[in-house]
């Protein structure tokens, strides 16, 4: 079994996960590309320790989210501001050109790091059990947090909507 070939195959078939994480946390294309590379690098460094106890996608989300959060913290320490979601964002094209969906992603960009991670997994249709495993929480805690995030997103969407 060729570990390098397996890794490339798995990353290639799951790269959408990494793109979603990058889009969830960063607006600038160059920063997203840097983060993408950083996530792949961290995944490669950790790949030998992947035992298959969880699905590869769950493991990749965990590595990607942890890397993104560390990346943002490092940039903040270097006095680089976290960029806000803009109407011209490449991420909008990935998701939709529907105005309501764009407003929703603007609202998501206002969430904190943990809330963004939970939303990313929820939008991928992960079960509460899978989200709990990825995030190191209990399924009940995930359910409570998701419920609160939904309420927060409704309120943020009302504020951001061009129809109000």
Helices and strands as residue ranges (DSSP letters): H 3-13, H 15-25, H 29-47, H 56-77, H 90-95, H 99-109, H 113-123, H 128-135, H 139-160
